[in-house]
Amino acid sequence: MAWQWFHRLGSPRWFYQKTNVWLPWLALASVVLLSVGTVWGLGFAPEDAKQGNSYRIIFIHVPAAFLALAGYYIMAISGAIGLIWKMKLSFAVMRAAAPIGAVLTFISLFTGAVWGKPTWGTYWVWDARITSMLILLFLYIGVMALSQAVSREQVADKASALLALVGTVNIPIIYKSVDWWFTLHQPATIRLTESSSIDPSMFYPLLTMIIGFYCMYAWTLLTHTRALLLRREVRTQWAQQELAGGK
Amino acid sequence: MSSVDVQPPVSEARTSPGFVALFRIEMLLALRKRADIANPLLFFVTVLALLPLGVGPEPDLLAKMAPGMIWVMALLATMLSQESLFRGDFEDGTLEQLTLLPQPLYFAVLAKSLVHWVATGLPLALLSPLLALMLNLPVEGYLCLFISLFLGTASLSLIGAIGAALTVALRRPGLLLALIVMPLYVPVLIFGTGAVQAAIDGYAYSAQLAILAALLAAAAALAPLAAAGAIRISLDN
């Protein structure tokens, strides 16, 4: 019994104090990588032969889209860990990941629309990728709405974790079905340039941005999770101490 | 529902008798509440009647929109009726009794989803040729529309059960249920309308129907599991 009490309480506390050390490094890494990547990508990378300067939005668009997808899996996997091992910490990670992922999905959709106007001549195309990203946004919003609607935190955690898992099963099906639907209705006149065919002079700043976005994601996720943990554990001694410590 | 016999747990839980009994009870309940069967159908017809009023009565335009509109309306009718799937049982405590049965909750959810489909999806599919006629759908699409709705609405009932189970403890789940369930409906909608479109255009549509059947098989295997888990979570509330 005593051990169980320790385990339940110990995990968030251990995480909180451990990440105290990581946060400054992650912040530093994301600031450096993002500023280097932005200046390199927007200022120094060569112009695209066909699209001119408008292609430069990929330095934000592609990393955001990467993390919007990866973020969903992070959310769903931590939800699954929470459902299986009943870990408080992983539920907090899941809850923190939902709004971040939704924002990133929105950024990738928005930048895609801005990019689409000069290159495709329209803000919106019902392309397979765009459509599945839009549905991904709805999945994120569904998870967030459900977790807000249920008043008891523990029930909200479990319910939104289950919904996130159901969504995980669906994402590949949705992607494939939308892809199939698109190819049936209109031939592939528009293709996003694949990253494998990208020139190294454009690829390296892009890679810098992607790593920078990953660092920023980790940083934001940790900060969110820590805030959530503090709020949930506010009655415990360690949280009181952290709050009193003037952090 | 109060007369469900709670048998003592046996080592080898018999699944089929429980399933059949539950199916029979649910079916009886559905038949006694005729309005609940009629309402989704009336919704389906009413909203479809609004379409020509909205876009104009040109036959060509209506024919072009018919497969998609019929499918979207069938989807909405299914979803709106799903809100009450577990509600009554939750409020009078039957849902808790069902979780105590020696049979897995999976079969109870499967039985309820199946009854929901018989009460809403099947009538919608049967009614669809009439609406297709009103919307000037080419004759080649009729059979395909019926089969695709027949298969697809069953998947919708099963998938929607997950959303209904997740929101059963909430006071007013209506819009939230839609928000949760809609993205999960996308594949069924795409293949359903795709099949009808292919049939109208004179192509073979058996592939789309096979995929719809595959989605149904997957939904029948997985969705009740997820919904059963969601019921257990909601009952914790």
Chai-1 contact restraints between the chains, C-beta under 6 A:
chainA,res_idxA,chainB,res_idxB,connection_type,confidence,min_distance_angstrom,max_distance_angstrom,comment,restraint_id
A,I135,B,P183,contact,1.0,0.0,6.0,A-B,restraint_1
A,I135,B,V186,contact,1.0,0.0,6.0,A-B,restraint_2
A,F138,B,P183,contact,1.0,0.0,6.0,A-B,restraint_3
A,L139,B,P183,contact,1.0,0.0,6.0,A-B,restraint_4
A,G142,B,L179,contact,1.0,0.0,6.0,A-B,restraint_5
A,G142,B,I180,contact,1.0,0.0,6.0,A-B,restraint_6
A,A145,B,L176,contact,1.0,0.0,6.0,A-B,restraint_7
A,A145,B,L179,contact,1.0,0.0,6.0,A-B,restraint_8
A,A149,B,L170,contact,1.0,0.0,6.0,A-B,restraint_9
A,A149,B,L176,contact,1.0,0.0,6.0,A-B,restraint_10
A,R152,B,N237,contact,1.0,0.0,6.0,A-B,restraint_11
A,V155,B,D236,contact,1.0,0.0,6.0,A-B,restraint_12
A,V155,B,N237,contact,1.0,0.0,6.0,A-B,restraint_13
A,K158,B,I233,contact,1.0,0.0,6.0,A-B,restraint_14
A,A159,B,L166,contact,1.0,0.0,6.0,A-B,restraint_15
A,A159,B,I233,contact,1.0,0.0,6.0,A-B,restraint_16
A,L162,B,G229,contact,1.0,0.0,6.0,A-B,restraint_17
A,L162,B,A230,contact,1.0,0.0,6.0,A-B,restraint_18
A,V166,B,I162,contact,1.0,0.0,6.0,A-B,restraint_19
A,V166,B,A226,contact,1.0,0.0,6.0,A-B,restraint_20
A,N170,B,L184,contact,1.0,0.0,6.0,A-B,restraint_21
A,I173,B,P187,contact,1.0,0.0,6.0,A-B,restraint_22
A,I174,B,V186,contact,1.0,0.0,6.0,A-B,restraint_23
A,I174,B,P187,contact,1.0,0.0,6.0,A-B,restraint_24
A,S177,B,P187,contact,1.0,0.0,6.0,A-B,restraint_25
A,S177,B,I190,contact,1.0,0.0,6.0,A-B,restraint_26
A,W181,B,I190,contact,1.0,0.0,6.0,A-B,restraint_27
